[in-house]
Amino acid sequence: MDEELKQLIVDTIKDLVSDFLYYDRKEDEDLGLDDINYAIENKVITLDEIVENFRKELESNFIP
């Protein structure tokens, strides 16, 4: 049961990342399909900064 739940969470994270990087960008006028890659490649933001911001949001929305 716990392993299945863990795998479901991991799979959902994969979906979230796909949405963040591709599917939600396809028609986004503010943050387009290639904008995140451009920003990382040109050091506008780092992967570590993106991950840290996700972490902050998770922590601030986590309800024990």
C-alpha positions in Angstrom: 0.0 0.0 0.0 2.7 2.5 1.0 4.9 1.6 -2.0 1.9 2.0 -4.4 1.1 5.4 -2.8 4.7 6.5 -3.2 4.8 5.4 -6.9 1.5 7.3 -7.5 3.1 10.5 -6.0 6.2 10.0 -8.1 4.2 9.5 -11.2 2.1 12.6 -10.4 5.4 14.6 -10.1 6.4 13.4 -13.5 3.1 14.6 -14.9 3.5 18.0 -13.1 6.9 18.5 -14.6 5.7 17.6 -18.1 2.9 20.1 -17.7 5.2 22.8 -16.3 7.8 22.4 -19.1 5.6 21.5 -22.1 1.8 21.1 -22.0 1.1 24.3 -20.0 3.5 26.3 -22.1 2.0 25.4 -25.5 -0.6 28.2 -25.4 0.8 30.4 -22.6 1.3 33.9 -23.9 3.4 35.0 -20.9 5.7 31.9 -20.5 6.0 30.1 -23.8 7.2 26.7 -24.8 10.9 27.5 -25.0 11.1 30.3 -22.4 12.1 28.1 -19.5 14.8 26.3 -21.5 16.0 29.7 -22.7 16.1 31.1 -19.1 18.1 28.1 -17.8 20.5 28.1 -20.8 21.1 31.8 -20.4 21.5 31.7 -16.7 18.4 33.8 -16.0 17.4 31.2 -13.5 19.0 27.9 -12.4 17.5 24.5 -12.0 18.4 24.7 -8.4 16.4 28.0 -8.1 13.4 26.4 -9.8 13.5 23.3 -7.5 14.0 25.6 -4.4 10.9 27.5 -5.4 8.9 24.3 -5.8 10.1 23.2 -2.4 9.1 26.5 -0.8 5.6 26.2 -2.3 5.3 22.6 -1.2 6.4 23.5 2.3 4.2 26.5 2.6 1.1 24.6 1.4 1.8 21.4 3.4 -0.9 20.8 6.0 0.2 18.3 8.6 
